[in-house]
Amino acid sequence: MGFAWVVGSQSYSGTGTREGRVVTVHWGDSTPVVYVIMPDGTLHGTWANGRALERLSR
């Protein structure tokens, strides 16, 4: 599955795989973004080896 992010004027993209409720996205950094699919469908993720957090919703 493909992912794309826009942060300020920077764009990033990556490819993810799903195993159960965990989605791992490799995007060119040394560590992937790791999301957990929550019961309400939102994705809670960690970046930078756990130093940054993100929440995605539709």
C-alpha positions in Angstrom: 0.0 0.0 0.0 1.3 3.5 -0.8 1.6 6.4 1.5 2.2 10.1 0.9 2.8 12.9 3.3 3.2 16.7 2.9 4.9 18.5 5.8 5.2 22.2 5.1 6.8 22.4 1.7 8.3 18.9 1.9 6.8 15.8 0.3 7.5 12.2 1.4 6.3 8.9 0.1 6.7 5.2 1.1 5.4 1.7 0.8 3.7 -0.1 3.6 2.9 -3.6 4.6 0.2 -4.7 7.1 0.5 -7.5 9.6 -2.7 -7.7 11.8 -3.3 -4.2 13.2 0.3 -3.0 12.5 1.3 -1.1 9.3 5.0 -0.6 8.7 5.9 2.0 6.1 9.4 2.2 4.6 10.0 5.7 3.2 13.7 6.0 2.7 14.9 6.7 6.2 16.9 4.3 8.4 13.8 3.6 10.5 10.2 3.0 9.2 7.0 4.7 10.3 5.0 2.2 12.4 1.2 2.6 12.7 -1.3 0.7 14.8 -4.8 0.6 13.4 -7.1 1.6 16.2 -10.7 0.2 16.7 -12.2 3.5 15.3 -10.0 3.2 12.1 -7.5 5.9 12.9 -3.8 5.1 12.6 -1.5 6.0 15.5 2.1 6.1 14.4 5.6 6.6 15.5 8.4 8.2 13.5 12.2 8.5 14.0 12.5 5.4 16.1 9.7 6.5 18.4 10.8 10.1 18.9 7.8 11.6 17.0 4.1 10.7 17.1 1.4 11.0 14.5 -2.4 10.3 14.3 -4.1 9.8 11.0 -7.8 9.9 10.4 -10.1 10.0 7.4 
